[in-house]
Amino acid sequence: MKKILLLSDTHSYIDDDILKYVKQADEVWHAGDIGDLKVTDTLKALKPLKCVYGNIDNSEIRREFPENNRFMCEGVDVWITHIGGYPKAYDVRIRDEIRTNPPKLFISGHSHILKVMPDSKLGLLHMNPGAVGKHGFHKVRTMLRFTIDGKKIDKLEVIEFPVRHP
C-alpha cells in the first residue's frame, strides 16, 4: 500500500502546511505549474516525487520533468499531465490516446478547481487536486491524498487550507 499526496499549481509556493502532509505520504505527485525548481527540490528531499511540467513552467523545469508521466503504482496505471481536461471533454492533445489506451487513474491540474470524477465509459477515475499555491483566482488552497493498495484507490481525502492571503 502507498500513501499518495497529490498537488498541483504551486506557482513557486511551498510552506510548512504543505510539507506537514508531504512528510505523512509515501510519494508526492505534482500535476504541473511548479513555478520554481525550489518547490520540487524541497519535495524530492523528503519523498519520492512524480511530476509533470505545466504551461507556466520555464525551460529549466521542462528539461527536468516531462509533459506526460505515465507509470504503474502498485497495480494501478496512472497518467499525469497538466492540461488534460475532464471526462467527456478531454484536451485535444491527449484525447485519442486516452480513448484508445485509458489509464485507471487520470490526473491533471491547470484549472485550479478540485474535481474527482469517474469516467464510466473509459473505466477510469479522474482527479484534479485544485491549486495549493497562492497565485490564481482560487480562494481556497487544496490538495488530495489517497492510498493505492494493489489495484484499489481508497481513502481519498480533500485537504483544504484557509482562504489565501495576498
N, C-alpha and C positions, 0 to 999 in steps of 0.2 A: 504494500500500500504506500502511495505517495501523497503527501500533503502539498498542494499547489497553491501559490499566491499568484493571482493574475491581475496585472495592472497595465495601464496604457496612458498615453498623453501626459507624461510627466512634465514636458516642456521645460526641462532643466531643473526641475524642483524635486528635492528629496528631503525628508525630515525624519525626526525620531519617531513620529507617529507611524509613518510607513515602515520604518526599519524595525519597529517592535513586531510587526506582523511578518516581515521578512525572516526574522530570527525563528519564528514558530513554524515556518514552512520547510519542506524538503527541497523544493525547487521553486524558482521565481520565473514567471513567463511575462514578457513585456511586449505589448502589441503595437509598438511604434510611437512616433513623435517623442523621442527620447530628449532631444534638445541639446544635451551636453554629455560627452562620454564620462564625465564625473559621476553621473547618475548610474550608468551601467557598471562602472568600475567599483562603485560603492556596493552595488548589489552583488557583483561577482566575488567580492572579497568575503561575503557572508554565505552565499549559497550558489549552487549551480544555476545558471541563467540560460533561458531560451529566449531569443529576442528577434525582432524584425525592425527595419527602419521605417519611418513614416514620411509623409510628404514635407514636413518642415525640417527634416534632418539633413545635415550638410554632407559633403563628400567624405569626410573623415569617418562619420558614423556609417555611411553607406558602404565603405570599404570593410568595416568590421562586421556588419550584420547584413543578412540577406533581405530581399523584399518579401519572400515567402519562406516559411520554415515549416517543413512537414516532417514529422517524426512519430515514432511509437513511444508511448508512455504506458508501461505495463502492457495491457492488451488493447489499448485504445489508439487508433490512428488519429493524430492531431495535425491540424493545419492552422498556422497563424499567419495572418497578413494584416497590414494596417487598414487599407481601404478595401473592404470585402463586400459591403452591402449586407442584406438580410435575406432570409428565406423569401422567395418569390420576387426578390429584387436584388440579386447578386450583381456585383460590379462586373461590367463587360470584360474586364481584364482576366477574371477568373471563372466566369460563368460556364464556359464549355467544359473546363477541367472538373469543376465541382459537380457538374451533372453527369459526366462520364465516369468519374472516379471519386465519389464523395468520401470524405473522411467521416469518422464517427463524431469528432468534435471539431467544429469550425469556429475560429476565434478571429475577431477583428476589433479595431479601435476606431479612431478618427472622428466619430460623431459626438463624442463627449456625453453620450446618452447610454446609461446602463440598460442592457437588454439581455435576457436569456430566453430563448425560444426554440422549440423543436421545429425541424423541417421534416414532417412526416412523409412527404413524398420521397425525399432522399435518405431518410432514416438517420439523420444527424441531429446533433444539438448545436445550436449557435449561441455563442457568448460574446458580449461586448461589455468590458468592465467599466465603461464610462471613462472619466478622466480623474486622475489623482493629483495632477499638477494644479497650479493656481492661475494659469493662463487660459482664457476662453470664456465663453458665455455661461458655463455651468455655475451653479451656486453651491452645490454640494459635491465634495470630492468623494469619489467612490473607487472601490476595488472589489474583487471577488476572491473567495478562497473555497476550495473544494478538495475532495480526495478522489484518487483513481485507484481502485482496488481490482486488479485483474482487468476485466472489461467493463467494470461498473464505475460510473461517475456519480459521486454521492456527497452528502454533507455539504451542499452548496450554501454559502453564507455571503451576504452582501455586507461589506464594510463601508460605513459612511463616516465622513469627518464633518464637523460643523461647517456652517456657512463660511466660505473662504473670506479671507481678509485681503484687501487690495495690496 
